[in-house]
Amino acid sequence: MAETYSTSLKITLIGDGDQAGTWGDTTNTNWNLVEQAITGVDGISMPSSNTYTLTNLNGTSDDARNMVLVVGGTPTTASTIVAPLVNKFYIITNNTNYNLTMSASGGSVSLVIPALTTAQCYCDAYNVSGNGTGFYSAQTGSAGNFTINGNLTVSGNVTETGNFLAAGVLGAYKSASFVGGISNGSGASGTTLNVTAVNSGVIFIGQRITGTGVSSNTEVTGFVSGSGGTGTYTVNNTQLVSGGTTITGAAGAVATTPASGDNSVNIATTAFVQNTVGTLGTMASQNANSVSITGGTISGTTINSSSIGATTPSSGAFAGLNSNGVTTLGETTTIVASPSTGTINFDVNTQSILYYTSTASSNWTLNFRGNGSTSLNTLMAIGETRTVTYIAAQSSSGYYANTIQIDGSSVTPKWQGGSAPTLGGNSGLGIYTFAIIKTANATFTVLASITTFA
């Protein structure tokens, strides 16, 4: 009977009546092969093709039979090891700077082992795992990570020597210095960061990077072939930075901006709290609709495009503003050295009071709008009210604002006293006050009054 070989370890199976007088040699070889499967450690140098197929031989030493595979070499990108599709347990040490994929010839499931990581895995040739034949992790969690199924109690101190990442809170990241460039991979501007050497620290998602030619506010946004060391990453700004540039990655991380409806809290480390004066105060309470801040000072900041603490006020709107103590609010007044005549555009977004200082030369139209590019209908929310004042130098002819418009369409105000004016004053200043209430889309109620000052 001819000799055969076992499926997984390729050990010689001697047939009945075969190898008379020599079977002992074959048995000794078999024991050596079993020992290799249990204790064997083999080094593999990844070739330039970035793919290595394990040798799988009958009855003699090979790559695939070893328990431990230590993968080295200098691949230029992520690499792959192809193993035979037989049941087998492996310990894989990936000593390269790129991800390593363990795949089985003819299998459908593969396993990625991160750079500079040791992982335990197994090849399932009969789909016992239920997701297809191929490679699976033999660890709780993915290769390179550690998962605790329960509570972790530490009676002593915890020392962070790497990075700390916990359920949406980024912190304890160390700074990094590395060499690389940013392009599209073909010498033009792009968002691929190619790191060729790491001098110190680690690269992580959310890291703010600086260096010669690096655009301001550039951050690492994703891993490609790199996962903290050399390799490729994506950044948020399109740019061209020469390879070989020394780049610094800041410690800490930038908290992401929640999407609409996301009430989660994103926390950045103090690496990006700049130019603090005194204390930052205490965030007393918050929910999805409001935030209360107790203590501290807000200066040189904007809310809804409105400047706080700046020398020159800017435009914008507060949904609500409460003040305890003495508060002084100033109104922006635009002064025009011209007579009231024709159609006068009142830009609500840039002024509260509009003053024409020369005596009126004819009746005129007042057209209320946001500004030259924004309609008042767009600027105002339903249920919002804007109060504005128009001041006209009056003439002896009694000219007045006889037409009121919003966004170019005429409206009929409700005048104080119940009647619209038919004549302006003969001298002094005519003070027109309008309370514009938005009741529906492109629908307004206007309450108006006119007072003469002389």
Steps between C-alpha positions, in 0.01 A plus 500: 500500500646837398582754769275809541523829694290667770286797396627779724860413595592287194638220720577172324239229558665163438288247314446145624811287434699796362850614594611170654829567676482881438176601668693616806673773298164625372355495849791705634448752222133518586580575865731782388221642287255483793758682711530767230121546505501546878820697561626611159599865451571611143611838367351629176645793305225668301607535133463815289179357353349541850350148480648181645354150454589254775666177383285194574688171445417134556707325763775760532565836665315803357377853591134427564558237769669741746310625801660848498569713192708817544447723198764758413654657192440846358167498315396830345131457573260265676597136436334157491592147609320217320471179704354162401130460571535244781411514868799652680579729794760778457672771699599779260744782583476783247832683529434718195371858494190404302189295555534127430208296363480128577307320226443138405527373144140457386361640826248784525594658835826681575644664812696828516782521756610860564860612462737412784242270662496134609171314456357152560288365217377179341408373156154341477482271197147370563309819588443393858513870592196558279617799297696316231828318475824684570672685783348613831637671809553271799492797738212685666476812285699568184872446460696763687213590736399366840139478616388448859163327526403638840639752746864599534616581852843654549630522856820681405594763243439485125786627285430592137794418273302521178160645404174496691168477313172457684149515357506838328748671734840562349786571735849413625640506147869583481657737247688364200782602267518328164623539142268494200305693241142569385378453143258303287763227460599620153683825576197731507295649783299249696400373844735201541761532774791262430716448810840350424658523846382565857748674726285489813144458622202361315265619223127484574168603350408856601864605542580860398820512292737785412815540294653686207235528226227332708170692484371641826242293688604179324390186686546127450158360408562132428737204480583347159807276530634675810366449850718721718838452334630516145245458223227707339218702657230742383485868604218754479667768283604454135863613460844412364780454755835366382607156618774511760334786690529485879146517639388542861183338630353672806407316817131459571225488243241733344147421611267439206190715442177308571248467220153650529304307763815357660502598868828325581790689656834503317801592712838619375809514718646834613747487212255710300383743771709799402568844651302444819474793741428419864265207543266349245203496740259212556250349259207486740242309298410407146241322295404487135351850499702724730830538679559693822852621578588612853818699559774592256504763227404471133699740284568527128253219426201475267154352550287461187744731318458773765823625651551498878768719654614645167561871445268513198169313521409264218171374364301200614225400737464348845213256544486613866715724719469526878717727713541533875642837612560815298495447123532765229375416152590730211308531172674548168400828331573577137516871413446604137556861391225489234133597477223242537371431148435209264543147638717470810623150594511439874748212564377350828802271527748788527316777686220574744466870421530671160532884502473712181626846602401716198143627469264274306455596135197281421289223645702179526478121529660309790600145402602273790734210415778297663770650279585517132529119473270376779126550523334595827285189460817286504652692790199477732341194654124460535402657832795741497464878526745768384459863616668767286495879471521731199583870559423755226585869493162658418434781254235772483333301219394229745644206307472158673552124455188414304593140403636224726650184349660177625737328258362718218134418562259760641349446844232699680615590851266535796565862601481634852167683543335289228579715193796518265671840478421715196753775567833531672604777734601845369834508683720311744535122491240238421562183706345190339499187722406158362446170686519231231348167609543189281179295536557246219727447202528834315211632713549795734300724734650851523418734788599857414508844660635846413610769746630850422795651685584867444 
